[in-house]
């Protein structure tokens, strides 16, 4: 069973913020353009990782 909280609550917003940073904010920066692109890409990639991990997350019952 997938975790919607992880996939849609964390993964999708991170992907969106990373894309906005890399595509919209980075061209406006003159001095630190490559750094902003790197950070935006890193946030987007981590968002994809969180999204995929949320799809595979399942709570296992603890046997006593």
C-alpha positions as CSV (number, residue, x, y, z in Angstrom):
1,X,0.0,0.0,0.0
2,X,1.5,3.3,-1.0
3,X,1.8,6.3,1.2
4,X,0.0,9.3,-0.2
5,X,1.4,11.6,2.4
6,X,5.0,10.9,1.3
7,X,4.3,10.8,-2.4
8,X,2.0,13.7,-2.8
9,X,2.7,15.7,0.3
10,X,6.5,15.7,0.0
11,X,7.6,14.4,-3.4
12,X,5.4,16.5,-5.7
13,X,6.0,19.8,-4.0
14,X,9.8,19.2,-4.0
15,X,9.7,18.5,-7.7
16,X,7.7,21.6,-8.4
17,X,9.9,23.8,-6.2
18,X,13.1,22.4,-7.8
19,X,11.8,22.9,-11.3
20,X,10.8,26.5,-10.5
21,X,14.2,27.2,-9.0
22,X,16.1,25.7,-12.0
23,X,14.0,27.2,-14.8
24,X,12.7,30.5,-13.4
25,X,15.0,31.8,-10.7
26,X,18.3,30.6,-12.1
27,X,18.2,32.7,-15.3
28,X,17.6,35.8,-13.2
29,X,20.7,35.3,-11.1
30,X,23.9,36.7,-12.6
31,X,26.6,35.8,-10.1
32,X,25.2,32.5,-8.7
33,X,23.3,31.0,-11.7
34,X,25.1,27.6,-11.7
35,X,24.6,27.3,-7.9
36,X,20.9,28.0,-8.1
37,X,20.5,25.6,-11.0
38,X,22.4,22.9,-9.0
39,X,20.3,23.4,-5.9
40,X,17.0,23.4,-7.9
41,X,18.0,20.2,-9.7
42,X,19.0,18.6,-6.4
43,X,15.7,19.4,-4.8
44,X,13.9,18.1,-7.8
45,X,15.8,14.8,-7.8
46,X,15.3,14.3,-4.1
47,X,11.6,15.0,-4.8
48,X,11.5,12.2,-7.3
49,X,13.3,9.9,-4.8
50,X,10.7,10.7,-2.1
51,X,7.8,10.2,-4.6
52,X,9.1,6.8,-5.6
53,X,9.8,5.8,-2.0
54,X,6.3,6.8,-1.1
55,X,4.9,4.4,-3.7
56,X,6.8,1.5,-2.2
57,X,6.2,2.4,1.5
58,X,4.1,-0.1,3.4
59,X,3.6,-0.5,7.1
60,X,4.5,-4.1,8.2
61,X,2.5,-5.4,11.2
62,X,4.7,-6.2,14.2
63,X,4.4,-9.7,15.4
64,X,4.6,-10.2,19.2
